[in-house]
């Protein structure tokens, strides 16, 4: 009988540390519900001490999720751990994940602590965490560049103090598979009490080796992998949940373990995370990319038609492709609309919000004959701006683009309690729209990214636009969706400005 490989998803914590990927409380809840539906074992809901907003989000997820363990990250100090403990208190199953750096460069340059002080602080952290839960995970930050003897020493100490999961992070993506597997194997062999804990790995993708390192660690004895949907994460990202799960599931001849993940929920989770964060999935991305199961070559097509396994090692339907069926149209009623949203993990908290969303759905259904799940998710994401954050709103728009003429845009915007008209010209209608907005917003921002993706197929598909803005070191993503790309662009720009105006603070726990 195979061992269970625990899937620890950190999309809502490490994934959110991607520049511009910060999520609202409601967005985090939607993703958490999807992760629970996918049967993820542990959901790292956030970093409770980072801000009041993050604390509230972790607590709300702890109150909502029943089938998965809800975890909060905490640095190895008393304030962080107490905030994490308070946030996970409502959880049916709660975990505190505490960490401290262990590499020579981190201890000397960042912590300015001696090795003895680091071990003492780690043991204290476990003691504080035990006041709230017996499920405690300890991470040695930058373990991939730490000295093996010191790792053995600190892991022995925290196991004696009560840690139940020992995580070995390759924090900067420095390791390679053979080396990393050797490290894990030696730690399991040398650390007293190693057989009493779950060994975990958390690999970053700076060299493109996060999944390979994670799987090598599993072969060496690790039984928890920390990963994210779509490989989301700061810098080059984290180990991709979908790739790890399907590698273990597909190569059962190699891996002496399996996960409890419902793989049919992988593609829906990927699309939800992509839509909420505004980080599109590249077409050739393994498992969840649009081309992952597409065959262009005639030789490949002929082989697949004769026998699928000639060129496919997985079935597309096993990971959720084809599961998103046509569900709604202009004749659909409010109850059907509400029911489908619930199936997608979207909870409408008030009748007023439902009525507003349903009205926008009807507008969309008049423009599009076929409304897909992805359209509904985009509609709800577009609708989910809380009133206190919505300083700017698009009331109406007019664009002019003609061969030989300078494109122009005329917008009517609401700013707080006032409506104002904004006009500008530009090199194209999108450029004109952004310049028109800036004539009144005067935001002083820098445009870092402008991206357009079709939500579904067909010429009547909604375009989903992502705009990334930066100001004073703060980076935000804005999203907008519409069958008119120019309107979607204006919505996305205003959405980003609203996030900046709302002064939502996000602390990177690695700083």
Secondary structure, DSSP 8 states (H G I E B T S, - for coil): --EE-EEEE-TTTTGGGSTB----HHHHHHHHHHHHHTT-SEEEEE-TTS-HHHHHHHHHHHHH--SSEEEEEEESSHHHHHHHHHHHTT-SSEEEEEEEE-SHHIIIIII---HHHHHHHHHHHHHHHTTT-S-EEEEEETGGGS-HHHHHHHHHHHHHHT-SEEEEEETTS---HHHHHHHHHHHHHHSTTGGGSEEEEEEB-TTS-HHHHHHHHHHTT--EEEEBGGG--STT-B-BHHHHHHHHHH-TTT-SEE----GGGHHHHHHHHHHHHT----TT-TTTSTTTT---SHHHHHHHHH-GGGT-SS-GGGGTTT-----B-TT--HHHHHHHHHHTT-----HHHHHHHHHHHHHHHHH-SSB-HHHHHHHHHHH---GGG--EEEEEEEEE--TTS-EEEEEEEEETTEEEEEEEEESSHHHHHHHHHHHHH----EEEEEEEEESSSSTT--EEEEEEEEETTEEEEEEEEESSHHHHHHHHHHHHHHHHHTT-----TT-
